Amino acid sequence: MKAAIYHQTGPAADVLKIIEWNKPAPAAGQVLVKMHASGVNPTDTKTRAGIFPIQGEWTHVMPHHDGAGVIEAVGSGVSELRVGERVWLHSVQWGGADGTAAEYVVAPAENAIVLPDDISFEAGATFGVPLLTAYHAVTMDGPVAGKTLLVQGGAGAVGNYAIQIAKQKGATVIATVSSPDKAEAALEAGADHVINYKERDVIERVREVTDDTGVDHIIEVNLGANATLLPGLIKNGGFVAVYGSDAFTGEFPMVASVIQQLRIGFFIVFMLPRERLDMATADLSRMLDAGQIKAPIHAHFPLEQIAQAHDAVDDKSTIGNVVVRL
């Protein structure tokens, strides 16, 4: 089978190679999936670039955590009835060397979620990490019906899904973006208010929209850049869900945060408890069946152009998800 791998970290065009690789066989508790599409996320590109550490010691890495395809075989302990299922995959490469950038992939059966027949494999490949991250960021502090949420980076893969999920769950959503095109994307996802932070003072606009009370809940993609803004954005006692940051260290407004009784939670989707993931995938499956979530796709690339796919993810002007076709 064809697969993409890299033996050392660096620029995508320099380190990613397309090779022939042995077709894997499912072990106990696993499924073998014939892949149709592989999703590319910032986690994948930053790991390949050497910004994020690789989990464990490996002689190679086959990148990507997410994808979609059809179950071709199952290992012991997995029902044979699952053969032939259309599925979307998540967290495949976490803790190991082999991800979804290959024609065949083995994955834990519980990480292979049924993909509705009316959703394309390309769309299914964008779910995984972005959709699960968005779901947890929206729901980790409890129900959001009647609350006001601020989604930082509302045109990003996680931000777009967070807007959709929050709206489905009854929240008012404010989103920040960096361009008119991204503002349009956030509005299409369902945001009630959009703030271009390059043109408007975000705190001032949030205070206008919320009658000077601040928002109940913030979904934060870049804590290093936005930490000093949080006390001015959040309602007293409000919650901030943090899933990312461009900087690993930075100033934090301790006194203002204490006075505002700001609550903050950090998480990474790969480390969530299994019961939390199962609850999330069950609820998301219901929403997907009902057509309540739409996948924003920026571009498709063939496997031979995986380096270009990685570069597209790293391009800050990209709006939507990037998919590699298999």
C-alpha positions in Angstrom: 0.0 0.0 0.0 1.0 3.6 -0.4 1.7 5.7 2.7 3.3 9.0 3.7 6.1 8.9 6.3 8.9 11.1 7.7 12.0 10.0 9.5 13.0 13.4 10.9 11.2 16.6 11.6 11.5 19.6 9.4 9.7 21.5 6.5 7.0 19.4 4.8 8.6 19.3 1.4 11.9 18.2 2.8 10.8 15.4 5.1 7.5 13.9 3.9 8.0 10.9 1.6 5.5 8.7 -0.3 6.5 5.0 0.0 5.2 1.5 -0.3 4.4 0.1 3.1 3.1 -3.3 4.4 -0.6 -3.5 4.8 -1.4 -3.8 8.5 -3.6 -6.4 10.2 -5.9 -5.6 13.0 -5.0 -6.8 16.5 -7.4 -7.5 19.3 -9.8 -4.6 19.7 -8.8 -3.0 16.4 -10.4 -2.5 13.0 -8.7 -2.3 9.6 -10.0 0.6 7.6 -9.6 1.1 3.9 -9.0 4.9 3.9 -10.7 7.3 1.6 -9.6 10.6 3.2 -7.1 11.7 5.8 -7.6 15.0 7.8 -4.7 17.3 8.4 -4.6 19.4 11.6 -2.2 21.9 13.1 -1.3 19.2 15.6 0.0 17.1 12.7 2.0 19.9 11.0 3.5 21.2 14.3 4.6 17.6 15.2 6.1 17.2 11.7 7.9 20.5 12.0 9.3 19.6 15.4 7.3 22.2 17.4 5.3 19.6 19.2 7.2 16.6 20.7 6.5 13.2 19.2 5.1 10.7 21.7 7.6 7.9 22.3 10.7 6.9 20.4 10.1 6.0 16.7 12.2 5.4 13.6 9.4 6.8 11.4 6.1 8.7 11.7 3.1 8.1 9.5 1.3 11.4 10.2 -2.3 12.4 10.9 -4.8 11.5 13.6 -8.0 11.8 11.7 -9.6 10.2 8.6 -12.5 8.4 7.1 -13.1 5.1 5.2 -14.7 1.7 5.3 -13.9 -1.1 7.8 -12.5 -4.0 5.9 -11.6 -6.4 8.7 -11.8 -6.6 12.5 -9.6 -8.1 15.2 -10.7 -10.4 18.0 -13.2 -8.9 20.3 -14.8 -6.7 17.7 -18.1 -7.7 16.1 -17.8 -9.0 12.5 -21.0 -6.9 11.8 -18.8 -3.9 11.7 -17.1 -5.0 8.4 -18.4 -2.7 5.7 -19.2 0.2 8.0 -18.4 3.7 6.8 -16.5 5.4 9.7 -14.7 8.5 10.8 -11.5 8.0 12.8 -9.9 10.1 15.6 -6.7 10.1 17.6 -5.1 7.3 15.5 -1.5 8.4 15.6 -1.5 9.5 19.2 1.0 7.5 21.3 2.3 5.6 18.3 4.0 6.0 14.9 1.3 5.2 12.4 -1.5 7.6 11.6 -4.1 7.9 8.8 -1.9 9.0 5.9 -2.0 5.6 4.2 -4.3 3.5 2.1 -5.0 1.2 5.0 -5.0 1.9 8.7 -5.6 0.0 11.9 -7.3 1.8 14.8 -9.0 1.0 18.1 -12.5 0.0 17.4 -13.9 2.6 19.8 -12.1 5.4 17.8 -14.0 4.4 14.6 -17.3 6.1 14.7 -20.1 5.4 12.2 -20.3 8.0 9.4 -23.8 8.7 8.1 -24.4 7.7 4.5 -25.1 11.2 3.4 -21.8 12.6 4.7 -18.8 12.4 2.4 -15.6 10.7 3.4 -13.8 14.1 2.9 -16.1 15.7 5.4 -15.8 12.8 7.8 -12.0 13.2 7.7 -12.4 16.7 9.2 -14.2 15.6 12.3 -11.8 13.8 14.7 -9.6 16.2 16.6 -11.3 19.5 15.6 -14.9 18.3 16.2 -14.1 16.6 19.5 -12.0 19.5 20.7 -14.8 21.9 19.8 -17.4 19.8 21.6 -15.4 19.5 24.8 -14.5 23.2 24.8 -18.2 24.1 24.5 -19.6 21.6 27.0 -16.8 21.1 29.6 -18.4 23.6 32.0 -21.9 22.3 31.7 -24.9 23.3 29.6 -24.6 26.5 27.6 -28.2 27.2 26.7 -29.0 30.8 27.4 -25.3 31.7 27.9 -23.1 33.9 25.8 -19.9 32.3 24.4 -16.9 34.0 22.9 -15.1 31.8 20.3 -11.6 33.1 19.6 -10.5 32.2 16.1 -14.1 31.6 14.9 -13.0 30.7 11.3 -10.5 28.0 12.3 -11.3 24.3 12.2 -12.1 24.1 15.9 -13.7 27.5 16.1 -16.1 26.9 13.2 -17.3 23.6 14.8 -17.5 25.3 18.2 -19.8 27.9 16.8 -22.0 25.3 15.2 -22.2 23.2 18.4 -22.8 26.1 20.7 -25.6 27.4 18.5 -27.2 23.9 18.4 -27.1 23.9 22.2 -28.8 27.2 22.6 -26.0 29.7 23.2 -25.5 33.2 21.8 -22.1 33.2 20.1 -19.6 36.0 19.5 -16.6 35.1 17.4 -13.3 36.8 16.8 -11.6 36.7 13.3 -8.8 38.5 11.5 -10.2 39.3 8.1 -13.5 39.9 6.2 -13.4 36.5 4.6 -13.1 34.9 8.0 -15.9 37.0 9.3 -18.1 35.7 6.6 -17.1 32.1 7.4 -17.9 32.6 11.1 -21.3 34.1 10.2 -22.1 31.2 7.9 -21.3 28.8 10.8 -24.0 30.6 12.9 -22.2 33.2 14.9 -24.5 36.0 16.2 -21.8 38.6 16.3 -18.3 38.7 14.7 -15.4 40.9 15.7 -12.5 41.5 13.4 -9.8 42.1 16.0 -7.6 43.9 13.6 -10.2 46.6 13.1 -12.1 46.7 16.4 -11.2 46.7 20.1 -12.4 43.2 21.2 -13.1 44.1 24.8 -15.0 47.2 23.9 -17.2 45.4 21.3 -17.9 42.4 23.7 -19.0 44.9 26.4 -21.3 46.5 23.9 -22.9 43.2 22.8 -23.3 42.0 26.4 -24.6 45.2 28.0 -21.2 45.6 29.8 -21.5 42.2 31.7 -19.0 40.2 29.6 -19.4 36.7 28.3 -20.2 33.6 30.3 -17.7 31.3 28.6 -14.6 31.8 26.3 -13.1 29.2 24.0 -9.5 30.1 23.7 -7.2 29.1 20.8 -4.2 31.3 21.7 -3.8 31.9 25.4 -0.3 33.4 25.0 -1.7 36.2 22.8 -5.0 36.7 24.6 -4.3 36.1 28.3 -4.2 39.8 29.3 -7.6 40.4 27.6 -9.5 37.7 29.5 -10.6 39.6 32.7 -12.0 42.3 30.5 -14.0 39.9 28.4 -15.4 37.5 30.9 -18.4 37.8 33.2 -17.6 37.6 36.9 -17.2 33.9 37.7 -17.0 33.0 34.0 -15.1 30.1 32.5 -12.3 29.9 29.9 -11.7 26.6 28.0 -8.1 26.6 26.7 -7.0 24.2 24.0 -4.1 26.0 22.4 -1.5 28.8 22.3 1.1 30.0 19.9 3.3 30.9 22.8 4.1 28.4 25.6 4.8 31.2 28.1 3.4 34.6 28.6 2.1 37.2 31.1 -1.0 36.3 33.0 -3.1 39.0 34.7 -3.3 37.4 38.1 -4.8 40.2 40.2 -7.5 41.1 37.6 -8.3 37.4 37.1 -8.8 36.9 40.8 -11.0 39.9 41.2 -13.1 38.7 38.2 -13.1 35.2 39.7 -12.1 33.8 36.4 -12.1 30.0 36.1 -9.9 28.3 33.5 -9.6 24.8 32.2 -6.8 23.4 30.0 -7.3 20.2 28.0 -6.0 18.2 25.1 -8.5 15.9 23.4 -6.1 12.9 23.2 -6.0 12.7 27.0 -9.7 12.9 27.8 -11.2 10.0 29.7 -12.8 7.3 27.6 -16.3 7.9 29.1 -16.0 11.6 28.1 -15.1 10.7 24.5 -17.9 8.1 24.3 -20.4 10.7 25.5 -19.1 13.2 23.0 -19.2 10.9 20.0 -22.7 9.7 20.9 -24.0 13.2 21.1 -22.1 14.3 17.9 -23.4 11.2 16.1 -26.9 12.4 16.9 -26.2 15.9 15.6 -24.5 14.5 12.4 -27.5 12.2 11.7 -29.8 15.3 12.1 -27.7 17.3 9.6 -26.8 19.9 12.3 -23.1 20.0 11.7 -21.5 21.0 8.4 -17.8 20.4 7.5 -16.0 23.6 6.2 -13.4 22.2 3.7 -10.7 24.5 2.3 -9.0 22.1 -0.1 -8.4 18.5 -1.1 -5.0 17.2 -2.0 -3.9 13.7 -3.4 -1.5 11.8 -1.2 1.3 12.7 -3.5 0.8 16.3 -2.6 0.7 15.8 1.2 3.5 18.4 1.6 1.2 21.0 0.0 -1.6 20.0 2.3 0.6 20.6 5.3 1.7 24.0 4.0 -2.0 24.9 3.4 -2.8 24.1 7.1 0.1 26.3 8.2 -1.1 29.2 6.0 -2.8 31.6 8.3 -5.1 32.7 5.5 -6.6 29.3 5.1 -10.3 29.1 6.0 -11.6 25.6 6.6 -10.1 22.1 6.9 -7.6 20.5 4.7 -8.0 16.9 3.5 -5.7 14.4 1.8 -7.5 12.0 -0.6 -6.5 8.3 -0.6 
